[in-house]
């Protein structure tokens, strides 16, 4: 099933699979299957899997949450760099880009 793929695939494919899942869940009959799904791999249900993905995205983007409260409210999901730059650029280039992007948005 699509949820099994979402649980085990790499990030770039995960985004596409999540998009397909959203489209499928517009059908009420498909939603019942979503509610009943449990992972054979980890034992998570579908809601727990989506929450886990949400928490991973928060960590990837550096969202600051303390005691369950969002701390960086101005731009909480604005990544400093795109995923592809983070994956393929060397460390010196990334440090230069982070410094430039922070000065462009007024971060000190």
Secondary structure, 3 states (H helix, E strand, C coil): CHHHHHHHCCHHHHHHHHHHHHHHCCCHHHHHHHHHCECCCCCCEHHHHHHHHHHHHHHHHCCCEECCEECCCCCCCCCCCCHHHHHHCCHHHHHHHHHHHHHHCCCC
